[in-house]
């Protein structure tokens, strides 16, 4: 398979501006001519191996910063938006989308935001038309989507919060629960276990924190750390929120909880220690869960955040779905992207995890672009804690490109070199180019169809 050329003009310009160098000085330090650098910065030429090595040797830069992962996410998101029927006759060539993502990422994000606002407007008009004309019926971007995109484009890694959590864990010296209790006690806050339905309830007036006695121990510790983040890391969280510039107070409030959750997970599983442990046990989720006192879902999610510059872990994707197939959590540091709207591909093993509770399912999968992955899926049902209480049923999937198979215990004894062992999966039916998928729900938007009334195959049409 041919090596894909690396076009990273926007990133090169960003690095040069960060170093406050002119094009002439930057070219000299990289050992290339000024016209050659100009061509690379404008994506008229790919970034050469010489330049990549010079960036590492001359400036000590993490050359993975040149990765096209962000551009690929933008391309995927634009393709999905353009799969909307309103664009049926206006699908640009894939090369144009990649050029836009590389050279004008702000424009690409603006287009995605515009389409999202259009969809929300359309949905509100369809379901809430009786509310039109009311002063409180103005249409705004979904705060939830806005926050999800914030973490998505940060690679789900928040450097300042991650380092703060790591420092807190170091001070805890292995007893994170006691450290959290002491941090709260220093603020005059008492902690008690109570038979409540909520996982956590804090009363600021009485300075009392209640944790549900029905929750698992790891959940109780996580909620303790979350409260520590909200109270002792407020200045850091607020500064991060200022940087994000959310469009609404609701989005900012949701994001603050998200950042507090991030701190809790990073304190429970501090970056350096957790990364080393994950590499040593070849990313065995159960061993990591036992060592760090975290749930399987918490461990899987943490593995997907290990993208610290200069100390990156394996690029994982992580997703959680409910029984209807709706994605409730998603992140990908890989080239695999998830549908922003709707559910995941039905051929993906995450949907089968509900059928085998308590067991890990392994799958070798290939996306239409030819990239191969190993995917691990498991149910993570959450009991209500009492008879009659509702059980929340979810399934999670964690995976990476198959080139990292040697670093995964779950890849042992799998036939990773056999092309026929890989199941074909996609992002969503409208943008999946597979012609013969037996689970296809709607035709691919970029293909013509042939209808034969005299013959019926798996689908009522043929994809050309």
C-alpha positions as a Markdown table, in Angstrom:
| # | Residue | x | y | z |
|---|---|---|---|---|
| 1 | Unk | 0.0 | 0.0 | 0.0 |
| 2 | Unk | 1.4 | 3.4 | -1.0 |
| 3 | Unk | 2.4 | 5.8 | 1.7 |
| 4 | Unk | 0.0 | 8.7 | 1.9 |
| 5 | Unk | 1.6 | 12.1 | 1.3 |
| 6 | Unk | 1.5 | 14.6 | 4.2 |
| 7 | Unk | 0.0 | 17.9 | 3.3 |
| 8 | Unk | 0.2 | 20.1 | 6.4 |
| 9 | Unk | 0.5 | 23.7 | 5.2 |
| 10 | Unk | -1.7 | 25.2 | 7.8 |
| 11 | Unk | 0.1 | 23.4 | 10.6 |
| 12 | Unk | 3.5 | 24.5 | 9.2 |
| 13 | Unk | 2.4 | 28.1 | 9.3 |
| 14 | Unk | 1.1 | 27.7 | 12.8 |
| 15 | Unk | 4.4 | 26.3 | 14.0 |
| 16 | Unk | 6.3 | 29.1 | 12.2 |
| 17 | Unk | 4.1 | 31.8 | 13.8 |
| 18 | Unk | 4.5 | 30.2 | 17.2 |
| 19 | Unk | 8.3 | 30.4 | 16.8 |
| 20 | Unk | 7.9 | 34.0 | 15.6 |
| 21 | Unk | 10.1 | 33.3 | 12.5 |
| 22 | Unk | 9.8 | 34.8 | 9.1 |
| 23 | Unk | 9.4 | 32.5 | 6.1 |
| 24 | Unk | 13.0 | 33.2 | 5.1 |
| 25 | Unk | 14.4 | 32.4 | 8.6 |
| 26 | Unk | 12.2 | 29.3 | 8.9 |
| 27 | Unk | 13.3 | 28.0 | 5.5 |
| 28 | Unk | 16.9 | 28.5 | 6.4 |
| 29 | Unk | 16.6 | 26.6 | 9.7 |
| 30 | Unk | 14.8 | 23.8 | 7.9 |
| 31 | Unk | 17.4 | 23.6 | 5.2 |
| 32 | Unk | 15.0 | 24.3 | 2.3 |
| 33 | Unk | 14.6 | 27.2 | -0.1 |
| 34 | Unk | 12.1 | 30.0 | 0.5 |
| 35 | Unk | 10.0 | 29.0 | -2.6 |
| 36 | Unk | 9.9 | 25.4 | -1.5 |
| 37 | Unk | 8.7 | 26.4 | 2.0 |
| 38 | Unk | 6.1 | 28.7 | 0.5 |
| 39 | Unk | 4.8 | 25.8 | -1.6 |
| 40 | Unk | 4.6 | 23.5 | 1.4 |
| 41 | Unk | 2.7 | 26.1 | 3.5 |
| 42 | Unk | 0.2 | 26.5 | 0.7 |
| 43 | Unk | -0.2 | 22.7 | 0.2 |
| 44 | Unk | 1.2 | 22.8 | -3.3 |
| 45 | Unk | 3.8 | 20.3 | -2.1 |
| 46 | Unk | 3.7 | 17.7 | 0.6 |
| 47 | Unk | 5.9 | 18.1 | 3.7 |
| 48 | Unk | 9.2 | 16.3 | 2.9 |
| 49 | Unk | 11.0 | 13.9 | 5.2 |
| 50 | Unk | 13.9 | 16.4 | 5.4 |
| 51 | Unk | 11.6 | 19.0 | 6.8 |
| 52 | Unk | 10.0 | 16.5 | 9.3 |
| 53 | Unk | 13.5 | 15.6 | 10.6 |
| 54 | Unk | 14.6 | 19.2 | 10.8 |
| 55 | Unk | 11.5 | 20.1 | 12.8 |
| 56 | Unk | 12.4 | 17.4 | 15.3 |
| 57 | Unk | 16.1 | 18.0 | 15.4 |
| 58 | Unk | 16.2 | 21.8 | 15.1 |
| 59 | Unk | 13.2 | 22.7 | 17.3 |
| 60 | Unk | 12.6 | 19.6 | 19.3 |
| 61 | Unk | 9.0 | 19.5 | 18.1 |
| 62 | Unk | 6.7 | 16.5 | 18.3 |
| 63 | Unk | 6.3 | 15.8 | 14.6 |
| 64 | Unk | 3.0 | 14.1 | 15.3 |
| 65 | Unk | 1.7 | 17.6 | 15.4 |
| 66 | Unk | 1.8 | 17.5 | 11.7 |
| 67 | Unk | -0.7 | 14.6 | 11.8 |
| 68 | Unk | -3.7 | 15.1 | 9.5 |
| 69 | Unk | -6.1 | 13.7 | 12.2 |
| 70 | Unk | -7.9 | 17.1 | 12.7 |
| 71 | Unk | -8.2 | 17.6 | 8.9 |
| 72 | Unk | -9.6 | 14.0 | 8.5 |
| 73 | Unk | -12.2 | 14.7 | 11.2 |
| 74 | Unk | -13.2 | 17.9 | 9.4 |
| 75 | Unk | -13.5 | 16.0 | 6.1 |
| 76 | Unk | -15.6 | 13.3 | 7.7 |
| 77 | Unk | -17.9 | 15.9 | 9.4 |
| 78 | Unk | -18.3 | 17.9 | 6.1 |
| 79 | Unk | -19.0 | 14.7 | 4.2 |
| 80 | Unk | -21.7 | 13.7 | 6.7 |
| 81 | Unk | -23.2 | 17.2 | 6.6 |
| 82 | Unk | -23.2 | 17.2 | 2.7 |
| 83 | Unk | -24.9 | 13.8 | 2.8 |
| 84 | Unk | -28.0 | 15.7 | 3.9 |
| 85 | Unk | -30.7 | 15.4 | 1.1 |
| 86 | Unk | -30.6 | 19.2 | 0.7 |
| 87 | Unk | -27.1 | 18.8 | -0.9 |
| 88 | Unk | -28.1 | 15.9 | -3.1 |
| 89 | Unk | -27.0 | 17.6 | -6.3 |
| 90 | Unk | -24.1 | 19.5 | -4.8 |
| 91 | Unk | -21.6 | 17.0 | -3.4 |
| 92 | Unk | -18.1 | 18.4 | -3.9 |
| 93 | Unk | -15.2 | 16.1 | -4.9 |
| 94 | Unk | -13.4 | 14.6 | -1.9 |
| 95 | Unk | -10.2 | 16.3 | -3.0 |
| 96 | Unk | -11.9 | 19.7 | -2.6 |
| 97 | Unk | -13.1 | 18.8 | 0.9 |
| 98 | Unk | -9.6 | 17.8 | 1.9 |
| 99 | Unk | -8.2 | 21.1 | 0.5 |
| 100 | Unk | -10.8 | 23.1 | 2.5 |
| 101 | Unk | -10.0 | 21.2 | 5.7 |
| 102 | Unk | -6.2 | 21.7 | 5.3 |
| 103 | Unk | -6.2 | 25.3 | 4.0 |
| 104 | Unk | -9.3 | 26.8 | 5.5 |
| 105 | Unk | -10.2 | 24.8 | 8.7 |
| 106 | Unk | -12.1 | 27.8 | 10.2 |
| 107 | Unk | -14.4 | 27.9 | 7.1 |
| 108 | Unk | -14.9 | 24.1 | 7.3 |
| 109 | Unk | -16.0 | 24.4 | 11.0 |
| 110 | Unk | -18.3 | 27.3 | 10.1 |
| 111 | Unk | -20.0 | 25.2 | 7.4 |
| 112 | Unk | -20.5 | 22.4 | 9.9 |
| 113 | Unk | -21.9 | 24.8 | 12.5 |
| 114 | Unk | -24.2 | 26.3 | 9.9 |
| 115 | Unk | -25.5 | 22.9 | 8.9 |
| 116 | Unk | -26.0 | 21.9 | 12.5 |
| 117 | Unk | -28.0 | 25.1 | 13.1 |
| 118 | Unk | -30.1 | 24.4 | 10.0 |
| 119 | Unk | -30.9 | 20.9 | 11.2 |
| 120 | Unk | -31.9 | 22.1 | 14.6 |
| 121 | Unk | -34.1 | 24.8 | 13.0 |
| 122 | Unk | -35.7 | 22.2 | 10.8 |
| 123 | Unk | -36.4 | 19.8 | 13.7 |
| 124 | Unk | -37.9 | 22.5 | 15.9 |
| 125 | Unk | -40.1 | 23.7 | 13.0 |
| 126 | Unk | -41.3 | 20.1 | 12.6 |
| 127 | Unk | -42.0 | 19.3 | 16.3 |
| 128 | Unk | -42.6 | 22.7 | 17.9 |
| 129 | Unk | -44.4 | 24.8 | 15.3 |
| 130 | Unk | -47.1 | 25.7 | 17.8 |
| 131 | Unk | -44.4 | 27.5 | 19.8 |
| 132 | Unk | -43.3 | 29.8 | 16.9 |
| 133 | Unk | -43.9 | 33.4 | 17.6 |
| 134 | Unk | -43.3 | 33.0 | 21.3 |
| 135 | Unk | -40.4 | 35.1 | 22.7 |
| 136 | Unk | -38.7 | 32.1 | 24.3 |
| 137 | Unk | -38.9 | 30.0 | 21.1 |
| 138 | Unk | -35.8 | 31.5 | 19.5 |
| 139 | Unk | -33.5 | 28.9 | 18.0 |
| 140 | Unk | -30.0 | 28.4 | 19.3 |
| 141 | Unk | -27.2 | 26.0 | 18.7 |
| 142 | Unk | -27.5 | 22.9 | 20.9 |
| 143 | Unk | -25.2 | 23.4 | 24.0 |
| 144 | Unk | -24.7 | 19.7 | 24.2 |
| 145 | Unk | -23.4 | 19.5 | 20.6 |
| 146 | Unk | -21.2 | 22.6 | 21.2 |
| 147 | Unk | -19.5 | 21.0 | 24.2 |
| 148 | Unk | -19.1 | 17.7 | 22.5 |
| 149 | Unk | -17.4 | 19.4 | 19.6 |
| 150 | Unk | -15.1 | 21.3 | 22.0 |
| 151 | Unk | -13.7 | 18.1 | 23.4 |
| 152 | Unk | -13.7 | 16.4 | 20.0 |
| 153 | Unk | -11.4 | 19.0 | 18.5 |
| 154 | Unk | -9.2 | 19.1 | 21.5 |
| 155 | Unk | -8.5 | 15.4 | 20.9 |
| 156 | Unk | -10.3 | 14.8 | 24.2 |
| 157 | Unk | -7.0 | 15.9 | 25.9 |
| 158 | Unk | -7.0 | 19.1 | 28.1 |
| 159 | Unk | -3.4 | 19.7 | 29.0 |
| 160 | Unk | -3.7 | 22.1 | 31.9 |
| 161 | Unk | -6.4 | 20.1 | 33.6 |
| 162 | Unk | -4.6 | 16.9 | 33.0 |
| 163 | Unk | -1.4 | 18.2 | 34.6 |
| 164 | Unk | -3.3 | 19.6 | 37.6 |
| 165 | Unk | -4.9 | 16.2 | 38.2 |
| 166 | Unk | -1.5 | 14.5 | 37.9 |
| 167 | Unk | -0.1 | 16.8 | 40.5 |
| 168 | Unk | -3.0 | 16.1 | 42.8 |
| 169 | Unk | -2.5 | 12.3 | 42.4 |
| 170 | Unk | 1.2 | 12.6 | 43.2 |
| 171 | Unk | 0.4 | 14.4 | 46.4 |
| 172 | Unk | -2.1 | 11.7 | 47.3 |
| 173 | Unk | 0.8 | 9.1 | 47.3 |
| 174 | Unk | -1.5 | 6.2 | 46.3 |
| 175 | Unk | -4.5 | 6.9 | 48.5 |
| 176 | Unk | -6.6 | 9.1 | 46.2 |
| 177 | Unk | -9.8 | 8.7 | 48.2 |
| 178 | Unk | -8.2 | 9.9 | 51.5 |
| 179 | Unk | -6.6 | 12.8 | 49.6 |
| 180 | Unk | -9.9 | 13.8 | 48.2 |
| 181 | Unk | -11.6 | 13.6 | 51.6 |
| 182 | Unk | -8.8 | 15.7 | 53.2 |
| 183 | Unk | -9.0 | 18.3 | 50.5 |
| 184 | Unk | -12.7 | 18.7 | 51.1 |
| 185 | Unk | -12.3 | 18.6 | 54.9 |
| 186 | Unk | -9.8 | 21.5 | 54.6 |
| 187 | Unk | -12.6 | 23.5 | 53.2 |
| 188 | Unk | -14.9 | 22.6 | 56.0 |
| 189 | Unk | -16.9 | 20.1 | 54.0 |
| 190 | Unk | -18.2 | 16.9 | 55.5 |
| 191 | Unk | -18.7 | 13.8 | 53.4 |
| 192 | Unk | -21.3 | 11.2 | 54.2 |
| 193 | Unk | -22.8 | 8.1 | 52.5 |
| 194 | Unk | -26.6 | 8.3 | 52.1 |
| 195 | Unk | -29.3 | 6.3 | 50.6 |
| 196 | Unk | -30.1 | 8.7 | 47.8 |
| 197 | Unk | -30.9 | 8.2 | 44.1 |
| 198 | Unk | -28.5 | 10.8 | 42.9 |
| 199 | Unk | -24.8 | 9.8 | 42.6 |
| 200 | Unk | -23.7 | 13.0 | 44.4 |
| 201 | Unk | -25.5 | 15.8 | 46.2 |
| 202 | Unk | -23.6 | 18.9 | 47.5 |
| 203 | Unk | -25.3 | 21.5 | 49.8 |
| 204 | Unk | -23.1 | 24.6 | 49.8 |
| 205 | Unk | -25.1 | 26.2 | 52.7 |
| 206 | Unk | -24.4 | 23.3 | 55.1 |
| 207 | Unk | -21.1 | 22.3 | 53.4 |
| 208 | Unk | -22.3 | 18.7 | 53.2 |
| 209 | Unk | -21.5 | 16.3 | 50.4 |
| 210 | Unk | -23.6 | 13.2 | 50.1 |
| 211 | Unk | -22.6 | 10.2 | 48.1 |
| 212 | Unk | -25.0 | 7.4 | 47.1 |
| 213 | Unk | -24.4 | 4.4 | 49.3 |
| 214 | Unk | -25.9 | 2.4 | 46.4 |
| 215 | Unk | -23.0 | 3.3 | 44.1 |
| 216 | Unk | -20.0 | 1.2 | 43.4 |
| 217 | Unk | -16.8 | 2.2 | 45.3 |
| 218 | Unk | -15.1 | 3.4 | 42.1 |
| 219 | Unk | -18.1 | 5.6 | 41.4 |
| 220 | Unk | -18.0 | 7.1 | 44.8 |
| 221 | Unk | -14.3 | 8.0 | 44.5 |
| 222 | Unk | -14.9 | 9.5 | 41.1 |
| 223 | Unk | -17.7 | 11.7 | 42.4 |
| 224 | Unk | -15.4 | 12.8 | 45.3 |
| 225 | Unk | -12.8 | 13.8 | 42.8 |
| 226 | Unk | -15.3 | 15.6 | 40.7 |
| 227 | Unk | -16.4 | 17.7 | 43.7 |
| 228 | Unk | -12.8 | 18.4 | 44.5 |
| 229 | Unk | -12.3 | 19.7 | 40.9 |
| 230 | Unk | -15.4 | 22.0 | 41.1 |
| 231 | Unk | -14.3 | 23.5 | 44.4 |
| 232 | Unk | -10.5 | 23.6 | 44.4 |
| 233 | Unk | -9.8 | 23.9 | 40.7 |
| 234 | Unk | -12.5 | 26.5 | 39.9 |
| 235 | Unk | -10.0 | 29.1 | 38.7 |
| 236 | Unk | -8.4 | 26.7 | 36.3 |
| 237 | Unk | -11.7 | 25.4 | 34.9 |
| 238 | Unk | -13.0 | 28.9 | 34.4 |
| 239 | Unk | -9.8 | 30.0 | 32.6 |
| 240 | Unk | -10.2 | 27.0 | 30.3 |
| 241 | Unk | -13.9 | 27.9 | 29.7 |
| 242 | Unk | -12.9 | 31.5 | 28.8 |
| 243 | Unk | -10.5 | 30.1 | 26.2 |
| 244 | Unk | -13.3 | 28.0 | 24.7 |
| 245 | Unk | -15.7 | 30.9 | 24.2 |
| 246 | Unk | -18.9 | 29.0 | 24.3 |
| 247 | Unk | -22.0 | 30.6 | 22.7 |
| 248 | Unk | -24.3 | 30.2 | 25.7 |
| 249 | Unk | -24.3 | 29.9 | 29.4 |
| 250 | Unk | -25.8 | 26.5 | 29.2 |
| 251 | Unk | -22.9 | 25.2 | 27.0 |
| 252 | Unk | -20.4 | 26.8 | 29.5 |
| 253 | Unk | -22.1 | 25.1 | 32.4 |
| 254 | Unk | -22.2 | 21.7 | 30.7 |
| 255 | Unk | -18.5 | 22.1 | 29.7 |
| 256 | Unk | -17.5 | 22.9 | 33.3 |
| 257 | Unk | -19.0 | 19.6 | 34.5 |
| 258 | Unk | -17.2 | 17.9 | 31.6 |
| 259 | Unk | -13.9 | 19.5 | 32.7 |
| 260 | Unk | -14.5 | 18.4 | 36.3 |
| 261 | Unk | -15.2 | 14.9 | 35.1 |
| 262 | Unk | -12.0 | 15.1 | 33.1 |
| 263 | Unk | -10.0 | 16.1 | 36.2 |
| 264 | Unk | -11.6 | 13.2 | 38.2 |
| 265 | Unk | -10.6 | 10.6 | 35.6 |
| 266 | Unk | -7.1 | 12.1 | 35.2 |
| 267 | Unk | -6.6 | 12.1 | 39.0 |
| 268 | Unk | -7.8 | 8.6 | 39.4 |
| 269 | Unk | -5.6 | 7.5 | 36.5 |
| 270 | Unk | -2.7 | 10.0 | 36.4 |
| 271 | Unk | -1.2 | 10.3 | 32.9 |
| 272 | Unk | 2.4 | 9.1 | 33.3 |
| 273 | Unk | 1.7 | 6.2 | 35.7 |
| 274 | Unk | -1.4 | 5.1 | 33.8 |
| 275 | Unk | 0.4 | 5.2 | 30.4 |
| 276 | Unk | 3.2 | 3.1 | 31.7 |
| 277 | Unk | 0.9 | 0.6 | 33.3 |
| 278 | Unk | -1.2 | 0.4 | 30.2 |
| 279 | Unk | 1.9 | -0.3 | 28.1 |
| 280 | Unk | 3.2 | -2.9 | 30.6 |
| 281 | Unk | -0.1 | -4.9 | 30.7 |
| 282 | Unk | -0.7 | -4.4 | 26.9 |
| 283 | Unk | -3.8 | -2.4 | 27.6 |
| 284 | Unk | -5.7 | -5.1 | 29.6 |
| 285 | Unk | -8.8 | -3.2 | 30.7 |
| 286 | Unk | -9.5 | -5.5 | 33.6 |
| 287 | Unk | -6.0 | -5.3 | 35.0 |
| 288 | Unk | -6.0 | -1.5 | 34.7 |
| 289 | Unk | -9.5 | -1.4 | 36.4 |
| 290 | Unk | -8.2 | -3.4 | 39.4 |
| 291 | Unk | -5.0 | -1.4 | 39.7 |
| 292 | Unk | -6.5 | 2.0 | 39.6 |
| 293 | Unk | -9.8 | 1.3 | 41.2 |
| 294 | Unk | -11.7 | 2.5 | 38.2 |
| 295 | Unk | -14.6 | 1.0 | 36.2 |
| 296 | Unk | -14.1 | -0.6 | 32.8 |
| 297 | Unk | -15.8 | 2.4 | 31.1 |
| 298 | Unk | -13.6 | 4.8 | 33.0 |
| 299 | Unk | -10.4 | 3.0 | 31.9 |
| 300 | Unk | -11.5 | 2.7 | 28.3 |
| 301 | Unk | -12.4 | 6.4 | 28.2 |
| 302 | Unk | -9.0 | 7.4 | 29.8 |
| 303 | Unk | -7.1 | 5.3 | 27.2 |
| 304 | Unk | -8.7 | 7.5 | 24.5 |
| 305 | Unk | -7.3 | 10.7 | 26.1 |
| 306 | Unk | -3.6 | 9.7 | 26.2 |
| 307 | Unk | -2.6 | 12.3 | 23.5 |
| 308 | Unk | -0.2 | 14.5 | 25.5 |
| 309 | Unk | 2.4 | 16.0 | 23.1 |
| 310 | Unk | 5.7 | 14.2 | 23.5 |
| 311 | Unk | 4.2 | 11.3 | 25.4 |
| 312 | Unk | 1.4 | 10.0 | 23.4 |
| 313 | Unk | -0.2 | 6.6 | 23.9 |
| 314 | Unk | -1.9 | 4.5 | 21.2 |
| 315 | Unk | -4.5 | 6.6 | 19.3 |
| 316 | Unk | -7.7 | 4.9 | 20.4 |
| 317 | Unk | -11.4 | 5.5 | 19.5 |
| 318 | Unk | -14.0 | 5.3 | 22.2 |
| 319 | Unk | -17.7 | 5.2 | 21.9 |
| 320 | Unk | -20.7 | 4.4 | 24.1 |
| 321 | Unk | -24.1 | 3.6 | 22.7 |
| 322 | Unk | -27.5 | 2.9 | 24.2 |
| 323 | Unk | -29.8 | 0.0 | 23.3 |
| 324 | Unk | -31.3 | 2.0 | 20.4 |
| 325 | Unk | -27.9 | 2.4 | 18.9 |
| 326 | Unk | -27.7 | 6.1 | 19.6 |
| 327 | Unk | -24.2 | 7.3 | 20.4 |
| 328 | Unk | -24.1 | 8.9 | 23.8 |
| 329 | Unk | -20.3 | 9.4 | 24.1 |
| 330 | Unk | -17.8 | 9.5 | 21.3 |
| 331 | Unk | -14.2 | 10.3 | 20.7 |
| 332 | Unk | -11.6 | 9.3 | 18.1 |
| 333 | Unk | -7.9 | 9.9 | 18.0 |
| 334 | Unk | -7.8 | 7.6 | 15.0 |
| 335 | Unk | -9.0 | 8.2 | 11.4 |
| 336 | Unk | -12.2 | 6.4 | 12.3 |
| 337 | Unk | -14.9 | 9.0 | 12.8 |
| 338 | Unk | -18.5 | 8.5 | 14.1 |
| 339 | Unk | -21.7 | 9.8 | 12.8 |
| 340 | Unk | -22.5 | 13.2 | 14.4 |
| 341 | Unk | -26.2 | 12.5 | 13.9 |
| 342 | Unk | -27.9 | 9.2 | 14.4 |
| 343 | Unk | -26.4 | 5.8 | 15.3 |
| 344 | Unk | -23.3 | 3.8 | 14.5 |
| 345 | Unk | -22.9 | 1.3 | 11.7 |
| 346 | Unk | -25.1 | -1.8 | 12.5 |
| 347 | Unk | -22.3 | -4.2 | 11.5 |
| 348 | Unk | -20.1 | -2.9 | 14.3 |
| 349 | Unk | -19.6 | -5.3 | 17.2 |
| 350 | Unk | -20.6 | -2.7 | 19.8 |
| 351 | Unk | -24.3 | -3.5 | 19.0 |
| 352 | Unk | -23.8 | -7.2 | 19.8 |
| 353 | Unk | -22.3 | -6.5 | 23.2 |
| 354 | Unk | -25.8 | -6.4 | 24.7 |
| 355 | Unk | -26.3 | -10.0 | 23.7 |
| 356 | Unk | -23.3 | -11.2 | 25.8 |
| 357 | Unk | -23.3 | -9.3 | 29.1 |
| 358 | Unk | -20.0 | -9.4 | 31.0 |
| 359 | Unk | -17.9 | -10.6 | 28.1 |
| 360 | Unk | -15.5 | -8.8 | 25.8 |
| 361 | Unk | -16.2 | -9.1 | 22.0 |
| 362 | Unk | -13.4 | -8.7 | 19.6 |
| 363 | Unk | -13.7 | -7.7 | 16.0 |
| 364 | Unk | -11.4 | -7.0 | 13.1 |
| 365 | Unk | -13.0 | -4.3 | 10.9 |
| 366 | Unk | -12.2 | -2.4 | 7.8 |
| 367 | Unk | -13.7 | 1.0 | 6.8 |
| 368 | Unk | -14.4 | 2.0 | 3.2 |
| 369 | Unk | -11.1 | 3.9 | 3.0 |
| 370 | Unk | -9.2 | 0.6 | 3.5 |
| 371 | Unk | -8.0 | 1.3 | 7.0 |
| 372 | Unk | -8.2 | -1.7 | 9.3 |
| 373 | Unk | -9.0 | -1.7 | 13.0 |
| 374 | Unk | -9.3 | -4.0 | 16.0 |
| 375 | Unk | -12.4 | -3.2 | 18.0 |
| 376 | Unk | -13.2 | -4.3 | 21.6 |
| 377 | Unk | -16.8 | -4.1 | 22.8 |
| 378 | Unk | -18.6 | -4.8 | 26.1 |
| 379 | Unk | -21.8 | -4.0 | 27.8 |
| 380 | Unk | -21.6 | -1.6 | 30.8 |
| 381 | Unk | -25.0 | -1.9 | 32.4 |
| 382 | Unk | -25.5 | 0.2 | 35.5 |
| 383 | Unk | -28.0 | -1.1 | 38.1 |
| 384 | Unk | -30.2 | 1.3 | 39.9 |
| 385 | Unk | -29.2 | 0.0 | 43.3 |
| 386 | Unk | -32.6 | -1.2 | 44.5 |
| 387 | Unk | -35.5 | -3.4 | 43.5 |
| 388 | Unk | -37.6 | -1.7 | 40.8 |
| 389 | Unk | -35.0 | 1.0 | 40.1 |
| 390 | Unk | -34.3 | 1.4 | 36.4 |
| 391 | Unk | -31.2 | -0.2 | 34.9 |
| 392 | Unk | -29.2 | 1.9 | 32.5 |
| 393 | Unk | -27.9 | -0.3 | 29.7 |
| 394 | Unk | -25.1 | 0.8 | 27.5 |
| 395 | Unk | -22.3 | -0.8 | 25.5 |
| 396 | Unk | -18.8 | 0.6 | 24.9 |
| 397 | Unk | -16.3 | 0.1 | 22.2 |
| 398 | Unk | -12.6 | 0.8 | 22.3 |
| 399 | Unk | -10.3 | 0.2 | 19.4 |
| 400 | Unk | -7.3 | 1.3 | 17.3 |
| 401 | Unk | -5.7 | 0.7 | 13.9 |
| 402 | Unk | -4.5 | -2.9 | 13.5 |
| 403 | Unk | -0.9 | -1.8 | 13.1 |
| 404 | Unk | -0.9 | -1.4 | 16.9 |
| 405 | Unk | -2.1 | -5.0 | 17.4 |
| 406 | Unk | 1.2 | -6.2 | 19.0 |
| 407 | Unk | 0.6 | -3.7 | 21.9 |
| 408 | Unk | -2.9 | -5.1 | 22.6 |
| 409 | Unk | -3.5 | -8.3 | 24.6 |
| 410 | Unk | -6.9 | -8.5 | 22.9 |
| 411 | Unk | -5.3 | -9.0 | 19.5 |
| 412 | Unk | -3.6 | -12.3 | 20.6 |
| 413 | Unk | -4.6 | -15.2 | 18.4 |
| 414 | Unk | -6.5 | -13.0 | 16.0 |
| 415 | Unk | -5.8 | -13.5 | 12.3 |
| 416 | Unk | -4.8 | -9.9 | 11.7 |
| 417 | Unk | -2.9 | -10.7 | 8.4 |
| 418 | Unk | -5.9 | -12.4 | 6.8 |
| 419 | Unk | -7.9 | -9.9 | 4.7 |
| 420 | Unk | -11.0 | -12.0 | 4.8 |
| 421 | Unk | -11.1 | -11.8 | 8.6 |
| 422 | Unk | -12.0 | -8.1 | 8.5 |
| 423 | Unk | -15.7 | -7.2 | 8.6 |
| 424 | Unk | -16.7 | -4.2 | 6.5 |
| 425 | Unk | -18.1 | -1.3 | 8.6 |
| 426 | Unk | -18.8 | 2.4 | 7.8 |
| 427 | Unk | -19.8 | 5.6 | 9.4 |
| 428 | Unk | -23.4 | 6.0 | 8.3 |
| 429 | Unk | -25.3 | 4.6 | 5.3 |
| 430 | Unk | -25.7 | 7.9 | 3.5 |
| 431 | Unk | -21.9 | 8.4 | 3.1 |
| 432 | Unk | -20.9 | 4.7 | 3.0 |
| 433 | Unk | -19.8 | 3.7 | -0.5 |
| 434 | Unk | -20.2 | 0.0 | -0.1 |
| 435 | Unk | -22.4 | -1.4 | -2.9 |
| 436 | Unk | -23.6 | -4.7 | -1.4 |
| 437 | Unk | -24.0 | -4.1 | 2.3 |
| 438 | Unk | -26.9 | -6.3 | 3.5 |
| 439 | Unk | -27.6 | -3.9 | 6.4 |
| 440 | Unk | -27.9 | -0.8 | 4.4 |
| 441 | Unk | -30.9 | 1.4 | 5.4 |
| 442 | Unk | -30.8 | 4.1 | 2.8 |
| 443 | Unk | -28.9 | 4.4 | -0.5 |
| 444 | Unk | -25.5 | 6.2 | -0.6 |
| 445 | Unk | -25.9 | 9.8 | -1.7 |
| 446 | Unk | -23.0 | 9.9 | -4.1 |
| 447 | Unk | -24.0 | 6.8 | -6.1 |
| 448 | Unk | -26.6 | 6.3 | -8.9 |
| 449 | Unk | -29.2 | 3.5 | -8.5 |
| 450 | Unk | -30.6 | 0.9 | -10.8 |
| 451 | Unk | -34.1 | -0.3 | -10.1 |
| 452 | Unk | -35.1 | -3.7 | -11.6 |
| 453 | Unk | -38.7 | -4.6 | -11.0 |
| 454 | Unk | -38.1 | -8.2 | -12.3 |
| 455 | Unk | -35.5 | -9.1 | -9.7 |
| 456 | Unk | -35.1 | -8.6 | -6.0 |
| 457 | Unk | -31.8 | -9.0 | -4.2 |
| 458 | Unk | -30.8 | -8.1 | -0.7 |
| 459 | Unk | -31.7 | -4.5 | -1.5 |
| 460 | Unk | -34.5 | -3.3 | -3.7 |
| 461 | Unk | -32.0 | -1.5 | -5.9 |
| 462 | Unk | -28.5 | -1.9 | -7.2 |
| 463 | Unk | -25.8 | 0.7 | -6.4 |
| 464 | Unk | -23.8 | 1.7 | -9.4 |
